[in-house]
Amino acid sequence: MIRAMAPYRISFGGGGSDVPPYCWEEGGAVLNATIDRHAYATITCSDRVRLVSDDTGELAEYTPGRLPYDGRLDLLKAPYNLVYPGASLEVRSEAEAPPGSGLGGSSSLAVALVAALLKASGREANRHEVAMLAYRAEREELRQLGGYQDQFAAAYGGINYMEFSREGVRVEGLRLDQDLRLELQYRTLLFYLGKARRSYEIHGDMQRRYEEDKERQREHRRALREIASGMRSALLKGDLEEFGELIHKGWLEKKSMSDMISDELIDRAYEVAREAGAIGGKVLGAGGGGHFMAFVRPEKRGSVISALSSIGLVPVQFKFEKMGVVIWRARKL
């Protein structure tokens, strides 16, 4: 029995600039951090291909071979088809956040599945290769729209500045001292909005807008890329006030890219958070739902939590996670 887990992530800034074709044409950058919520994959021997979601209870069985994408646990099939097609295995998944959370959960699961399947097949791969295979599973096999950052965050773990170009992906782990890292965590608040996001619709809308008005959409993505670079500089010099202001600037830039990124509840949450003392904030992921992040001055932490709770948002406790994907052999009891 082989098991793997991969963490979810918070994207502080730059999301959208990591999406092709823009990042291939001009280069993109993001700054993100993984948190202590995980996706799990478990691989065991079987007499056929057996796919199981422990979250939904869904089960699908197939004859060994390349599996069809028919809407039944396709996210489990894509890594199998890429890494270990034809093997007789049970592939089981579990997630610590609901679908559409905006925390990169589907990519975390893809990374965990790829890593576990590679181990089961006897192949060795580094974190970069695992991330690229997970990217291919989602973006090429399943043709899901989106960028690169989620797979690389889940594979590498930690607080990272990432750059994306035609030549590939570069991941720079930011070495922050413990005091700064803990203060960054203390000032970062996470809330569940009570509804899932609709990322496929938002990414589709953004792609349409990019094709219709490339120059304007490139300007947005250039701005997001520069904001991510500025966040890196702010963190390396320990300036969390500037870091928070860049989160605010990034949200205003991001929501102007599509009418679907924000809505009445999200706009209200942002207004309430700012009035209560948040420096900046944003909806995580593509937008439209999932989790809302607020970045606060320490003396305003309690007031922001109270204000957002009063309008129905649910505070979510978390800690930053240093580890990326982890694989181990489990024993059947």
Secondary structure, 3 states (H helix, E strand, C coil): CEEEEEEEEEEEECCCCCCCCHHHHCCEEEEEEEEEEEEEEEEEECCCEEEEECCCCCEEEECCCCCCCCCCCHHHHHHHHHHCCCCCEEEEEEECCCCCCCCCHHHHHHHHHHHHHHHHHCCCCCHHHHHHHHHHHHHHHCCCCCCCHHHHHHHHCCEEEEEEECCEEEEEECCCCHHHHHHHHHHEEEEECCCCCCHHHHHHHHHHHHHHCHHHHHHHHHHHHHHHHHHHHHHHCCCHHHHHHHHHHHHHHHHCCCCCCCCHHHHHHHHHHHHHCEEEEEECCCCCCCEEEEEECHHHHHHHHHHHHHCCCEEECCCECCCCCEEEECCCC
